[in-house]
Amino acid sequence: MEEVKASMAGSVWKITVAVGDQVTEGQDVVILESMKMEIPIASESDGTVKEIKVAEGDFVNEGDTIAVIELGIKLFMV
């Protein structure tokens, strides 16, 4: 499991995924708003969204868990 964490304090402006969605490494999970700037927070790995721990409009601090991703299995062809 991967916990997607806030990289800075701010308000949750938009949640871009839902529980059960497949996400890829680098895909935005939420967008925070801080000091009139939009800050995308991305998944660091491929997987499935298992839990979203925030709602739009919530305030989060740096390091707060935003979502939980169940890691996918990468298959490589040799």
MMTF fields as JSON, N, C-alpha, C and O atoms, coordinates in Angstrom:
{
  "mmtfVersion": "1.0.0",
  "mmtfProducer": "UNKNOWN",
  "numBonds": 311,
  "numAtoms": 312,
  "numGroups": 78,
  "numChains": 1,
  "numModels": 1,
  "chainsPerModel": [1],
  "groupsPerChain": [78],
  "chainIdList": ["A"],
  "bondAtomList": [4, 2, 8, 6, 12, 10, 16, 14, 20, 18, 24, 22, 28, 26, 32, 30, 36, 34, 40, 38, 44, 42, 48, 46, 52, 50, 56, 54, 60, 58, 64, 62, 68, 66, 72, 70, 76, 74, 80, 78, 84, 82, 88, 86, 92, 90, 96, 94, 100, 98, 104, 102, 108, 106, 112, 110, 116, 114, 120, 118, 124, 122, 128, 126, 132, 130, 136, 134, 140, 138, 144, 142, 148, 146, 152, 150, 156, 154, 160, 158, 164, 162, 168, 166, 172, 170, 176, 174, 180, 178, 184, 182, 188, 186, 192, 190, 196, 194, 200, 198, 204, 202, 208, 206, 212, 210, 216, 214, 220, 218, 224, 222, 228, 226, 232, 230, 236, 234, 240, 238, 244, 242, 248, 246, 252, 250, 256, 254, 260, 258, 264, 262, 268, 266, 272, 270, 276, 274, 280, 278, 284, 282, 288, 286, 292, 290, 296, 294, 300, 298, 304, 302, 308, 306],
  "bondOrderList": [1, 1, 1, 1, 1, 1, 1, 1, 1, 1, 1, 1, 1, 1, 1, 1, 1, 1, 1, 1, 1, 1, 1, 1, 1, 1, 1, 1, 1, 1, 1, 1, 1, 1, 1, 1, 1, 1, 1, 1, 1, 1, 1, 1, 1, 1, 1, 1, 1, 1, 1, 1, 1, 1, 1, 1, 1, 1, 1, 1, 1, 1, 1, 1, 1, 1, 1, 1, 1, 1, 1, 1, 1, 1, 1, 1, 1],
  "groupList": [{"groupName": "MET", "atomNameList": ["N", "CA", "C", "O"], "elementList": ["N", "C", "C", "O"], "formalChargeList": [0, 0, 0, 0], "bondAtomList": [1, 0, 2, 1, 3, 2], "bondOrderList": [1, 1, 2], "singleLetterCode": "M", "chemCompType": "L-PEPTIDE LINKING"}, {"groupName": "GLU", "atomNameList": ["N", "CA", "C", "O"], "elementList": ["N", "C", "C", "O"], "formalChargeList": [0, 0, 0, 0], "bondAtomList": [1, 0, 2, 1, 3, 2], "bondOrderList": [1, 1, 2], "singleLetterCode": "E", "chemCompType": "L-PEPTIDE LINKING"}, {"groupName": "VAL", "atomNameList": ["N", "CA", "C", "O"], "elementList": ["N", "C", "C", "O"], "formalChargeList": [0, 0, 0, 0], "bondAtomList": [1, 0, 2, 1, 3, 2], "bondOrderList": [1, 1, 2], "singleLetterCode": "V", "chemCompType": "L-PEPTIDE LINKING"}, {"groupName": "LYS", "atomNameList": ["N", "CA", "C", "O"], "elementList": ["N", "C", "C", "O"], "formalChargeList": [0, 0, 0, 0], "bondAtomList": [1, 0, 2, 1, 3, 2], "bondOrderList": [1, 1, 2], "singleLetterCode": "K", "chemCompType": "L-PEPTIDE LINKING"}, {"groupName": "ALA", "atomNameList": ["N", "CA", "C", "O"], "elementList": ["N", "C", "C", "O"], "formalChargeList": [0, 0, 0, 0], "bondAtomList": [1, 0, 2, 1, 3, 2], "bondOrderList": [1, 1, 2], "singleLetterCode": "A", "chemCompType": "L-PEPTIDE LINKING"}, {"groupName": "SER", "atomNameList": ["N", "CA", "C", "O"], "elementList": ["N", "C", "C", "O"], "formalChargeList": [0, 0, 0, 0], "bondAtomList": [1, 0, 2, 1, 3, 2], "bondOrderList": [1, 1, 2], "singleLetterCode": "S", "chemCompType": "L-PEPTIDE LINKING"}, {"groupName": "GLY", "atomNameList": ["N", "CA", "C", "O"], "elementList": ["N", "C", "C", "O"], "formalChargeList": [0, 0, 0, 0], "bondAtomList": [1, 0, 2, 1, 3, 2], "bondOrderList": [1, 1, 2], "singleLetterCode": "G", "chemCompType": "PEPTIDE LINKING"}, {"groupName": "TRP", "atomNameList": ["N", "CA", "C", "O"], "elementList": ["N", "C", "C", "O"], "formalChargeList": [0, 0, 0, 0], "bondAtomList": [1, 0, 2, 1, 3, 2], "bondOrderList": [1, 1, 2], "singleLetterCode": "W", "chemCompType": "L-PEPTIDE LINKING"}, {"groupName": "ILE", "atomNameList": ["N", "CA", "C", "O"], "elementList": ["N", "C", "C", "O"], "formalChargeList": [0, 0, 0, 0], "bondAtomList": [1, 0, 2, 1, 3, 2], "bondOrderList": [1, 1, 2], "singleLetterCode": "I", "chemCompType": "L-PEPTIDE LINKING"}, {"groupName": "THR", "atomNameList": ["N", "CA", "C", "O"], "elementList": ["N", "C", "C", "O"], "formalChargeList": [0, 0, 0, 0], "bondAtomList": [1, 0, 2, 1, 3, 2], "bondOrderList": [1, 1, 2], "singleLetterCode": "T", "chemCompType": "L-PEPTIDE LINKING"}, {"groupName": "ASP", "atomNameList": ["N", "CA", "C", "O"], "elementList": ["N", "C", "C", "O"], "formalChargeList": [0, 0, 0, 0], "bondAtomList": [1, 0, 2, 1, 3, 2], "bondOrderList": [1, 1, 2], "singleLetterCode": "D", "chemCompType": "L-PEPTIDE LINKING"}, {"groupName": "GLN", "atomNameList": ["N", "CA", "C", "O"], "elementList": ["N", "C", "C", "O"], "formalChargeList": [0, 0, 0, 0], "bondAtomList": [1, 0, 2, 1, 3, 2], "bondOrderList": [1, 1, 2], "singleLetterCode": "Q", "chemCompType": "L-PEPTIDE LINKING"}, {"groupName": "LEU", "atomNameList": ["N", "CA", "C", "O"], "elementList": ["N", "C", "C", "O"], "formalChargeList": [0, 0, 0, 0], "bondAtomList": [1, 0, 2, 1, 3, 2], "bondOrderList": [1, 1, 2], "singleLetterCode": "L", "chemCompType": "L-PEPTIDE LINKING"}, {"groupName": "PRO", "atomNameList": ["N", "CA", "C", "O"], "elementList": ["N", "C", "C", "O"], "formalChargeList": [0, 0, 0, 0], "bondAtomList": [1, 0, 2, 1, 3, 2], "bondOrderList": [1, 1, 2], "singleLetterCode": "P", "chemCompType": "L-PEPTIDE LINKING"}, {"groupName": "PHE", "atomNameList": ["N", "CA", "C", "O"], "elementList": ["N", "C", "C", "O"], "formalChargeList": [0, 0, 0, 0], "bondAtomList": [1, 0, 2, 1, 3, 2], "bondOrderList": [1, 1, 2], "singleLetterCode": "F", "chemCompType": "L-PEPTIDE LINKING"}, {"groupName": "ASN", "atomNameList": ["N", "CA", "C", "O"], "elementList": ["N", "C", "C", "O"], "formalChargeList": [0, 0, 0, 0], "bondAtomList": [1, 0, 2, 1, 3, 2], "bondOrderList": [1, 1, 2], "singleLetterCode": "N", "chemCompType": "L-PEPTIDE LINKING"}],
  "groupTypeList": [0, 1, 1, 2, 3, 4, 5, 0, 4, 6, 5, 2, 7, 3, 8, 9, 2, 4, 2, 6, 10, 11, 2, 9, 1, 6, 11, 10, 2, 2, 8, 12, 1, 5, 0, 3, 0, 1, 8, 13, 8, 4, 5, 1, 5, 10, 6, 9, 2, 3, 1, 8, 3, 2, 4, 1, 6, 10, 14, 2, 15, 1, 6, 10, 9, 8, 4, 2, 8, 1, 12, 6, 8, 3, 12, 14, 0, 2],
  "groupIdList": [1, 2, 3, 4, 5, 6, 7, 8, 9, 10, 11, 12, 13, 14, 15, 16, 17, 18, 19, 20, 21, 22, 23, 24, 25, 26, 27, 28, 29, 30, 31, 32, 33, 34, 35, 36, 37, 38, 39, 40, 41, 42, 43, 44, 45, 46, 47, 48, 49, 50, 51, 52, 53, 54, 55, 56, 57, 58, 59, 60, 61, 62, 63, 64, 65, 66, 67, 68, 69, 70, 71, 72, 73, 74, 75, 76, 77, 78],
  "secStructList": [7, 3, 3, 3, 3, 7, 1, 1, 7, 3, 3, 3, 3, 3, 3, 7, 7, 7, 6, 6, 7, 3, 3, 7, 6, 6, 7, 3, 3, 3, 3, 3, 3, 3, 6, 6, 3, 3, 3, 3, 3, 3, 7, 1, 1, 7, 3, 3, 3, 3, 3, 3, 7, 7, 7, 6, 6, 7, 3, 3, 7, 6, 6, 7, 3, 3, 3, 3, 3, 3, 3, 7, 7, 7, 7, 7, 7, 7],
  "xCoordList": [0.84, 0.0, 0.884, 1.924, 0.452, 1.146, 0.21, -0.964, 0.724, -0.043, 0.392, 1.574, -0.567, -0.298, -0.418, -1.46, 0.655, 0.708, 0.798, 1.321, 0.281, 0.346, 1.793, 2.469, 2.253, 3.625, 3.727, 4.823, 2.562, 2.529, 1.135, 0.203, 0.988, -0.318, -1.166, -0.658, -2.455, -3.363, -4.75, -5.0, -5.655, -7.028, -7.165, -6.575, -7.95, -8.209, -9.169, -10.343, -8.653, -9.445, -10.26, -11.44, -9.617, -10.306, -9.728, -8.511, -10.613, -10.207, -10.404, -11.502, -9.349, -9.388, -9.563, -9.61, -9.661, -9.854, -10.96, -11.378, -11.426, -12.433, -11.947, -11.07, -12.518, -12.185, -12.484, -13.544, -11.512, -11.648, -10.983, -10.778, -10.639, -9.965, -8.558, -7.878, -8.133, -6.753, -5.955, -6.389, -4.796, -3.93, -2.555, -2.147, -1.854, -0.501, 0.47, 0.083, 1.717, 2.756, 2.735, 2.76, 2.691, 2.696, 1.316, 1.197, 0.264, -1.096, -1.567, -1.38, -2.183, -2.7, -3.831, -4.71, -3.784, -4.821, -5.717, -6.942, -5.099, -5.835, -5.068, -3.886, -5.772, -5.138, -5.399, -6.543, -4.305, -4.41, -4.373, -3.847, -4.939, -4.856, -4.171, -4.591, -3.115, -2.397, -1.861, -1.194, -2.142, -1.695, -2.059, -1.25, -3.296, -3.84, -3.14, -3.294, -2.365, -1.705, -2.313, -2.729, -2.363, -2.83, -1.622, -0.686, -1.649, -0.532, -1.039, -1.74, -0.695, -1.132, -0.341, 0.871, -1.045, -0.416, -0.636, -1.775, 0.458, 0.391, 0.72, 1.386, 0.239, 0.59, 2.043, 2.494, 2.76, 4.158, 4.298, 5.408, 3.167, 3.24, 1.913, 0.904, 1.936, 0.727, -0.073, 0.5, -1.398, -2.218, -3.683, -4.139, -4.411, -5.851, -6.127, -5.595, -6.959, -7.323, -8.199, -9.287, -7.722, -8.461, -9.234, -10.3, -8.697, -9.341, -8.951, -7.801, -9.923, -9.655, -9.973, -11.095, -8.989, -9.116, -9.49, -9.56, -9.731, -10.084, -11.31, -11.71, -11.893, -13.007, -12.635, -11.806, -13.246, -12.985, -13.357, -14.415, -12.465, -12.665, -11.936, -11.758, -11.505, -10.75, -9.405, -8.841, -8.894, -7.545, -6.626, -6.958, -5.474, -4.487, -3.16, -2.829, -2.415, -1.068, -0.054, -0.367, 1.148, 2.219, 2.381, 2.48, 2.407, 2.584, 1.292, 1.323, 0.142, -1.138, -1.406, -1.088, -1.993, -2.347, -3.623, -4.634, -3.548, -4.672, -5.438, -6.668, -4.696, -5.319, -4.416, -3.229, -5.016, -4.269, -4.404, -5.508, -3.258, -3.205, -2.723, -1.689, -3.485, -3.016, -2.14, -2.586, -0.9, 0.067, -0.297, -0.748, -0.091, -0.302, 0.967, 2.032, 0.847, 1.994, 2.43, 1.63, 3.704, 4.241, 4.841, 5.64, 4.453, 5.012, 5.959, 5.642, 7.105, 8.089, 8.304, 8.404, 8.371, 8.65, 10.156, 10.797, 10.693, 12.134, 12.4, 13.555],
  "yCoordList": [-1.181, 0.0, 1.244, 1.292, 2.22, 3.508, 4.56, 4.612, 5.399, 6.542, 7.763, 8.108, 8.409, 9.656, 10.764, 10.924, 11.524, 12.538, 13.949, 14.156, 14.904, 16.313, 16.79, 16.565, 17.444, 17.963, 19.334, 19.821, 19.954, 21.249, 21.462, 20.739, 22.431, 22.748, 23.482, 24.287, 23.197, 23.88, 23.293, 22.348, 23.856, 23.363, 22.408, 22.623, 21.344, 20.406, 21.101, 21.304, 21.461, 22.172, 21.205, 21.442, 20.093, 19.151, 17.751, 17.573, 16.764, 15.365, 14.823, 14.908, 14.266, 13.872, 12.375, 11.916, 11.603, 10.152, 9.736, 10.513, 8.495, 7.93, 6.57, 5.959, 6.105, 4.772, 3.758, 3.784, 2.857, 1.836, 2.202, 1.333, 3.486, 3.911, 3.329, 3.185, 2.996, 2.613, 3.897, 4.775, 4.01, 5.172, 4.714, 3.582, 5.599, 5.309, 6.25, 7.313, 5.844, 6.672, 8.06, 8.19, 9.086, 10.458, 11.036, 12.225, 10.225, 10.712, 11.52, 11.107, 12.682, 13.515, 12.8, 12.196, 12.884, 12.307, 13.42, 13.304, 14.494, 15.685, 16.925, 16.869, 18.038, 19.334, 20.185, 20.408, 20.655, 21.538, 22.978, 23.279, 23.867, 25.303, 25.924, 25.731, 26.67, 27.349, 28.663, 28.681, 29.74, 31.078, 31.364, 31.896, 31.0, 31.249, 30.445, 30.744, 29.419, 28.551, 27.162, 26.725, 26.466, 25.082, 24.156, 24.3, 23.201, 22.275, 20.853, 20.327, 20.21, 18.824, 17.868, 18.011, 16.89, 15.844, 14.535, 14.135, 13.874, 12.711, 11.418, 11.421, 10.324, 8.991, 8.717, 9.117, 8.041, 7.706, 6.326, 5.889, 5.63, 4.295, 3.935, 4.614, 2.857, 2.328, 1.564, 0.949, 1.597, 0.819, 1.207, 1.832, 0.816, 1.055, 1.909, 1.642, 2.937, 3.791, 2.977, 2.536, 2.779, 2.016, 2.918, 2.543, 4.114, 5.003, 6.446, 6.74, 7.333, 8.769, 9.327, 9.187, 9.96, 10.372, 11.841, 12.333, 12.547, 13.963, 14.228, 13.39, 15.392, 15.844, 17.212, 17.925, 17.566, 18.892, 19.95, 19.886, 20.918, 21.976, 21.734, 22.668, 20.489, 20.197, 20.904, 21.134, 21.246, 21.786, 20.659, 19.901, 20.532, 19.513, 20.183, 21.25, 19.525, 19.979, 19.134, 18.035, 19.644, 18.893, 17.54, 17.469, 16.463, 15.128, 14.386, 13.187, 15.08, 14.403, 13.413, 13.681, 12.264, 11.274, 11.723, 12.029, 11.753, 12.18, 10.974, 10.972, 9.947, 8.759, 7.552, 7.684, 6.369, 5.117, 4.373, 4.182, 3.955, 3.247, 1.818, 1.607, 0.837, -0.547, -0.738, -0.545, -1.115, -1.195, -2.27, -3.357, -1.943, -2.904, -3.698, -3.361, -4.739, -5.577, -5.217, -5.233, -4.894, -4.586, -5.853, -6.527, -6.166, -7.328, -6.834, -5.897, -7.451, -7.064, -8.232, -9.385, -7.924, -8.956, -8.994, -7.954, -10.166, -10.322, -10.878, -11.09],
  "zCoordList": [0.0, 0.0, 0.0, 0.658, -0.738, -0.762, -0.207, -0.574, 0.676, 1.161, 0.363, 0.33, -0.275, -0.983, 0.052, 0.688, 0.216, 1.269, 0.691, -0.404, 1.442, 1.046, 1.136, 2.139, 0.09, 0.076, 0.734, 1.011, 0.984, 1.658, 2.227, 1.874, 3.087, 3.654, 2.624, 1.844, 2.632, 1.718, 1.787, 2.535, 1.003, 0.927, -0.246, -1.305, -0.052, -1.139, -2.104, -1.794, -3.274, -4.262, -5.107, -5.367, -5.545, -6.414, -6.215, -6.158, -6.109, -6.072, -7.478, -8.028, -8.065, -9.479, -9.694, -10.836, -8.603, -8.709, -7.744, -6.886, -7.899, -7.002, -6.516, -7.127, -5.421, -4.919, -6.017, -6.643, -6.235, -7.27, -8.584, -9.432, -8.773, -10.005, -10.075, -9.06, -11.301, -11.557, -11.776, -12.522, -11.135, -11.321, -11.776, -11.518, -12.449, -12.89, -12.177, -11.691, -12.127, -11.522, -12.154, -13.378, -11.324, -11.82, -12.073, -12.37, -11.962, -12.191, -10.99, -9.845, -11.254, -10.173, -9.441, -10.056, -8.114, -7.261, -6.725, -6.742, -6.251, -5.81, -6.236, -6.575, -6.207, -6.445, -5.207, -4.811, -4.607, -3.451, -3.926, -4.997, -3.115, -3.366, -2.158, -1.017, -2.43, -1.365, -1.911, -2.945, -1.235, -1.641, -3.103, -3.864, -3.482, -4.826, -5.926, -7.11, -5.527, -6.51, -6.421, -5.348, -7.561, -7.595, -7.549, -8.336, -6.616, -6.437, -6.635, -5.771, -7.772, -7.976, -7.092, -6.931, -6.523, -5.721, -6.477, -6.721, -6.843, -7.724, -6.988, -5.953, -7.545, -7.063, -7.447, -8.52, -6.575, -6.868, -7.491, -7.794, -7.684, -8.275, -8.935, -8.746, -9.711, -10.332, -9.297, -8.397, -9.416, -8.497, -8.567, -9.524, -7.521, -7.422, -6.193, -5.116, -6.351, -5.221, -4.265, -4.637, -3.037, -2.026, -1.08, -0.593, -0.817, 0.145, -0.155, -0.482, -0.04, -0.117, 1.258, 1.745, 1.886, 3.279, 3.451, 4.578, 2.347, 2.422, 1.557, 0.748, 1.739, 0.906, 0.332, 0.897, -0.778, -1.343, -0.306, 0.32, -0.142, 0.843, 2.152, 2.934, 2.414, 3.635, 3.607, 2.537, 4.78, 4.9, 5.322, 6.234, 4.674, 5.028, 5.357, 4.839, 6.231, 6.565, 5.815, 5.358, 5.69, 5.048, 5.735, 6.96, 4.943, 5.484, 5.781, 6.058, 5.729, 5.948, 4.822, 3.663, 5.168, 4.154, 3.439, 4.07, 2.111, 1.282, 0.745, 0.717, 0.317, -0.27, -0.043, 0.252, -0.19, -0.071, -1.396, -1.906, -1.947, -3.231, -2.977, -2.344, -3.479, -3.441, -4.66, -5.791, -4.435, -5.525, -6.527, -6.166, -7.797, -8.874, -9.108, -8.589, -9.881, -10.218, -11.631, -12.567, -11.769, -13.094, -13.668, -13.018, -14.876, -15.565, -16.635, -17.368, -16.728, -17.716, -18.68, -18.261, -19.943, -20.94, -21.183, -21.335, -21.218, -21.4, -22.779, -23.147]
}
